[in-house]
Amino acid sequence: MQSSAAKCFLFTAAVFLLQLFPLTGMLLMILAAPFWSVITINLGFILVIADVVAGTLPRWALALPVIYFWRLLRYSGRESFRGTKPCQRHIG
């Protein structure tokens, strides 16, 4: 039985692979598919937490979303405390 998080990550991978082909890539670009990965990857990691709580995944799997969200928080915090946008770092 596949966890709901695995289905979410597989969907993200399938959409990513479909974007490599010109015809489906143009259609998916019109449907804003490049931005779907933001939602589906974050949702996948949230579902990992839900699957650990439900008991379908082992407790060590909880480390994956903790590491992922900690790195996001650390990166966004570093950029906001610096007071600069990433593109302004190299100017001047």
C-alpha positions as CSV (number, residue, x, y, z in Angstrom):
1,M,0.0,0.0,0.0
2,Q,1.4,3.4,-1.0
3,S,1.3,6.3,1.4
4,S,-0.4,9.5,0.4
5,A,2.9,11.3,0.5
6,A,4.4,8.9,-2.0
7,K,1.5,9.5,-4.3
8,C,2.0,13.2,-4.0
9,F,5.8,12.9,-4.8
10,L,5.0,10.6,-7.7
11,F,2.5,13.1,-9.1
12,T,5.2,15.8,-8.9
13,A,7.7,13.7,-10.7
14,A,5.3,12.8,-13.4
15,V,4.4,16.4,-14.0
16,F,8.1,17.3,-14.1
17,L,8.8,14.6,-16.6
18,L,5.8,15.6,-18.8
19,Q,7.3,19.1,-19.0
20,L,10.3,17.8,-20.8
21,F,8.3,17.1,-23.9
22,P,7.5,20.1,-26.1
23,L,3.7,19.5,-26.6
24,T,2.8,18.5,-23.1
25,G,5.3,21.1,-21.7
26,M,3.6,24.0,-23.5
27,L,0.2,22.8,-22.3
28,L,1.4,22.4,-18.7
29,M,3.1,25.8,-18.9
30,I,-0.3,27.4,-19.8
31,L,-1.8,25.6,-16.8
32,A,1.0,27.0,-14.5
33,A,2.5,23.5,-13.8
34,P,5.9,24.9,-12.8
35,F,4.3,26.4,-9.8
36,W,2.4,23.1,-8.9
37,S,5.7,21.7,-7.5
38,V,5.7,24.2,-4.7
39,I,2.3,23.1,-3.6
40,T,2.8,19.3,-4.2
41,I,6.2,19.0,-2.6
42,N,5.2,20.9,0.5
43,L,2.0,18.9,0.7
44,G,4.0,15.7,0.3
45,F,6.1,16.6,3.3
46,I,3.1,17.5,5.3
47,L,1.5,14.1,4.4
48,V,4.7,12.4,5.5
49,I,4.0,13.9,9.0
50,A,0.4,12.7,8.8
51,D,1.5,9.2,7.7
52,V,3.9,9.0,10.6
53,V,1.1,10.0,13.0
54,A,-1.2,7.5,11.4
55,G,1.4,4.8,11.7
56,T,1.8,3.9,8.0
57,L,5.4,5.2,8.0
58,P,8.1,4.6,10.6
59,R,9.1,7.3,13.0
60,W,12.5,7.9,11.4
61,A,10.6,9.2,8.4
62,L,9.7,12.3,10.4
63,A,13.2,13.5,10.0
64,L,12.6,14.1,6.3
65,P,10.0,16.9,6.7
66,V,11.9,18.3,9.7
67,I,15.1,18.7,7.7
68,Y,13.2,20.0,4.6
69,F,11.2,22.7,6.5
70,W,14.1,23.6,8.7
71,R,16.3,24.3,5.7
72,L,13.5,26.4,4.1
73,L,13.0,28.4,7.4
74,R,16.8,28.9,7.8
75,Y,17.2,30.1,4.2
76,S,14.2,32.4,4.2
77,G,15.2,33.8,7.6
78,R,18.8,34.4,6.5
79,E,17.6,36.4,3.5
80,S,15.0,38.4,5.5
81,F,17.4,39.3,8.3
82,R,20.0,40.4,5.8
83,G,17.4,42.9,4.5
84,T,18.4,42.2,0.9
85,K,16.8,40.2,-1.9
86,P,19.0,37.4,-3.3
87,C,19.5,39.4,-6.6
88,Q,20.9,42.4,-4.7
89,R,23.7,40.6,-2.9
90,H,26.2,40.9,-5.7
91,I,25.5,44.6,-6.6
92,G,27.8,47.2,-5.3
